Amino acid sequence: MNAGWLWWVGGALLLGIAEMISLDLIFLMLAGGAIAGAVANALGASVPVQIVVAAGTAVVLLFALRPWLLRHLRARTTLVETNAAALVGRTAVVVTPTTEAGGRVKLAGEVWSARAGQEGAVFPAGAEVRVSRIEGATAVVVAQQDAPHG
């Protein structure tokens, strides 16, 4: 009895585990292709046909099903910003005077390089500012009243 389908199912399981780590639905689509390869093997197809069926199914799933799934998943789940993106809009305290040329602010318990996001702005030590964006490892800050809230 041909047990080649077990290799395809094993590959699908490994891809499923990789999907649990990545959560981007790419490995899930590849796992779907591996399952199609297992079905082709179980139906008695040759190895080249199994590979074509697996690859073709994975491509169709990647370009047809994945965008639809992502669209519906994002519509149902709120996006939680992480890392530097989560710092935009937060209040920071100026540690050293901050101008367009540079300075330092205390943001989320850490001291960051900073620069003023407005021409001619000077923020003295102790002033509260709002982070308008993060550029590399530098927080671009604006006056509290000038920052959009949200």
C-alpha positions in Angstrom: 0.0 0.0 0.0 1.3 3.5 -0.9 1.8 5.7 2.1 3.0 8.7 0.2 -0.1 10.6 1.3 1.3 10.5 4.8 4.2 12.7 3.8 1.8 15.2 2.4 -0.3 15.2 5.5 2.8 15.5 7.7 3.9 18.4 5.6 0.5 20.0 6.0 0.7 19.5 9.8 4.1 21.2 10.0 2.8 24.1 7.9 -0.2 24.3 10.2 2.2 24.6 13.2 4.2 27.3 11.3 0.9 29.1 10.7 0.1 29.1 14.4 3.4 31.0 15.0 3.1 33.5 12.1 -0.7 34.1 12.0 -0.5 35.6 8.5 -2.5 32.8 6.6 0.3 32.0 4.2 1.4 28.7 5.7 -2.3 27.8 6.0 -2.7 28.2 2.3 0.4 26.1 1.7 -1.0 23.4 4.1 -4.1 23.4 1.9 -1.9 22.7 -1.1 -0.3 19.8 0.8 -3.7 18.3 1.6 -4.5 18.5 -2.1 -1.3 16.7 -2.8 -2.3 14.0 -0.3 -5.6 13.6 -2.1 -3.9 13.3 -5.5 -1.6 10.7 -4.0 -4.5 8.7 -2.5 -6.2 8.8 -6.0 -3.1 7.2 -7.5 -1.6 10.2 -9.3 2.1 10.2 -10.1 4.5 12.3 -8.0 4.9 15.1 -10.7 1.1 15.3 -10.8 0.9 15.5 -7.0 3.4 18.3 -7.0 1.5 20.3 -9.7 -1.8 19.7 -7.8 -0.3 20.8 -4.5 1.4 23.9 -6.0 -1.7 24.9 -8.1 -4.0 24.6 -5.1 -1.6 26.6 -2.9 -1.4 29.4 -5.5 -5.2 29.5 -5.9 -5.7 29.6 -2.1 -3.0 32.3 -1.7 -4.5 34.6 -4.3 -8.2 33.8 -4.0 -9.0 32.7 -0.5 -6.3 34.5 1.6 -7.3 38.1 0.7 -10.9 37.4 1.4 -10.1 35.8 4.7 -7.8 38.7 5.7 -10.4 41.2 4.8 -13.0 39.5 6.9 -10.6 38.9 9.8 -9.6 42.5 10.0 -13.2 43.7 9.8 -14.0 41.6 12.9 -10.8 42.2 14.9 -9.5 45.5 16.2 -5.9 46.3 15.4 -3.7 46.7 18.4 -0.7 48.8 17.7 2.6 47.4 19.1 6.2 48.5 19.3 7.0 52.0 18.0 3.6 52.4 16.4 2.0 52.2 19.8 3.9 55.2 21.0 2.5 57.6 18.4 0.0 60.0 20.1 1.4 59.4 23.6 2.6 62.1 26.0 6.3 62.5 26.6 8.3 64.7 29.0 11.2 66.6 27.7 14.5 65.6 29.4 16.9 67.9 27.6 15.8 71.0 25.5 14.4 69.7 22.2 14.6 71.5 18.9 14.5 70.5 15.2 18.1 69.6 15.6 17.5 67.1 18.5 17.0 66.6 22.1 15.8 63.8 24.5 12.4 62.9 25.9 11.1 60.4 28.4 8.6 58.3 26.7 6.9 55.2 28.1 9.5 55.0 30.9 12.5 55.2 28.5 14.6 58.1 27.4 14.4 58.5 23.6 16.2 60.7 21.1 13.8 63.3 19.9 13.4 66.3 17.7 10.7 68.9 17.3 8.3 68.3 14.5 7.6 72.1 14.0 9.9 74.6 12.5 11.4 76.9 15.1 9.9 75.0 18.0 11.9 74.7 21.2 10.7 72.6 24.1 12.4 73.2 27.4 13.2 70.5 29.9 10.1 69.4 31.9 7.6 70.3 29.1 5.0 67.9 28.1 4.8 67.1 24.4 3.0 64.6 22.2 4.7 62.1 19.9 3.5 62.8 16.3 5.5 60.0 14.7 8.6 57.8 15.2 11.4 58.0 12.6 13.9 55.2 13.2 14.9 55.6 16.9 13.8 59.2 17.1 10.5 60.5 18.5 9.2 63.5 16.5 7.3 65.6 19.0 4.9 68.5 18.9 3.3 70.7 21.5 0.3 69.1 23.3 -2.3 71.5 21.9 -0.9 71.1 18.3 -1.2 67.4 18.2 -4.2 65.6 16.7 -6.0 63.5 19.3 -7.0 59.9 18.6 
